[in-house]
Amino acid sequence: MNATKARSGLLIAAAALALSGCTEIEQALNKGGDTPCREYIAQDQETKRVTITKFLEEQHGQAPTGTNVDLSMAAVDGLCTVQANADTPIERADLAGIFIRK
């Protein structure tokens, strides 16, 4: 019984370690501001957070605050949802792009 609990604990720890490593790998491979709106809209919330965080780091050269990430996610979600050209990178998504293909 104790061996089973120990094995279960090791499996849970290994899974948690693997999942935390995925975020670092995902951030390294993430396109940040070069991510097209089409790809951004298809991402899950956590991947969107990684994309926006990397984009803001690219723009400002430092890690953004959680509030900045949340506000930027909401803005990019809105702009990319109505973007005339779904291939527009999120760094270029803006109000003009809603009406004019870029």
Residue pairs with C-beta under 8 A, 6 or more apart in sequence:
23 46
23 50
26 47
26 50
27 50
27 53
27 54
30 47
30 50
30 51
30 54
31 39
31 51
31 54
31 89
32 51
32 54
32 55
32 57
32 58
32 91
33 54
33 55
33 58
33 59
33 89
33 90
33 91
34 89
34 91
35 51
35 55
35 89
35 90
36 86
36 87
36 88
36 89
36 90
37 79
37 80
37 83
37 85
37 86
37 87
37 88
37 89
37 90
37 93
38 86
38 87
40 48
40 51
40 76
40 80
40 90
41 77
41 80
41 81
41 86
43 51
48 73
48 76
48 77
49 69
49 73
51 90
52 69
52 72
52 73
52 76
52 90
53 63
53 64
53 69
55 72
55 90
55 91
56 64
56 68
56 69
56 72
57 63
57 64
58 91
59 91
64 72
76 90
76 93
79 93
79 94
79 95
79 97
79 98
80 86
80 88
80 90
80 93
82 98
83 93
83 97
83 98
84 97
84 98
84 99
84 100
84 101
84 102
85 97
85 101
85 102
88 97
88 102
92 102
96 102
